[in-house]
Amino acid sequence: MKIKISTRVVLLIGKYAIKIPIDRRGYLQGKNEKAVWKSGKCRKLLAPLVWSRFGIVIQKRCTEINYFVDNYVFEIKNTFPHMDFYNCDLYNHQNWGIYQGRQVLIDYGIDESISKMY
């Protein structure tokens, strides 16, 4: 098991990533991830969401990468305008991973209002 912490505690267990909010931002990010996934848009570029409730998110686990493809960032920003803001962390390779041989966005709950909360 591996644990990562930011606005959420992320437990990497087996085939799953479990994201548990530790503050209001983390809670809102979990709610946004659920809404983005439920929209059905651009799912080929998103880590699959398995379950979500009360801001807690369970996704399929992805392989970590040390790079990302700019074209995917452009496609995400065009599909989800709430993610198209200055200093968005879509350019952080740690928010991307590999799932079933393709690059996907792991952390897709951020928006400008959440990023400015603290």
Helices and strands as residue ranges (DSSP letters): E 2-5, E 8-13, E 16-21, H 24-39, G 43-45, E 49-53, E 56-60, E 63-64, H 70-79, G 81-83, G 89-91, G 93-95, E 96-99, E 102-105, H 112-115
